[in-house]
Amino acid sequence: MFDKTIRIALGTNNQAKRAAVVAATGLEPICHAVPSGVSDQPLTEDETILGAITRAKNVLAAEPAADFGLGLEGGLTYDSTHTMQWYLFSVCAAWDGNQLYIGKGLYFPIPNSIGEKLEQGGNELRHIVDELSSTVGSNHKEGAYGLFTDGRITRSDVFRDAVLAALTPFQSKLYT
């Protein structure tokens, strides 16, 4: 776990993302909703990464007493080279004011019909998942991962791994 004196600012109030930071670090983040600067449903890897970076930088600017700003962004990408398949994935950007690192979570195939529907615009994955699972606020809970795996993998799980990956260079002496 992380040194208990470290202060982490998280660029959202989303409970699944907050839980991911707690699971990865053992620390309760300072949650502050900040803009991502990208669409509500990023549909490319680059847009998703940019959203995470923007959130990390914006939250550290909003919470300057924090040691790190974390931006967590979920997105979709279409693999037009190997599988012709849509994938859901999670990104964490960690920013300390000088260094920036990106961690990525599991890339998970989703039904192409859902990816195509999202590509047509006007919808977010969370709305489709809420409809399919007859729930509200799935993006604060298990999310699409939980729906597709019957709860074996959750949204918090994949964000936890992305947080660990992004923060590792700040914590390991092997990166200096």
Buried (B, 14 or more C-beta within 10 A) or exposed (E): EBEEEBEBBBBBEBBBBBBBBBBBBEBEBBBBEBEBEBBEBBBBBEBBBBBBBBBBBBBBEBBEEBBBBBBBBBBBBBEEEEEEBBBBBBBBBBBBEEEBBBBBBBBBEBEBEBBEBBBEEEBBBBBBBBEBBEEEEBBBBBBBBBBBEEEEBBBBBBBBBBBBBBBBBBEEEEEE
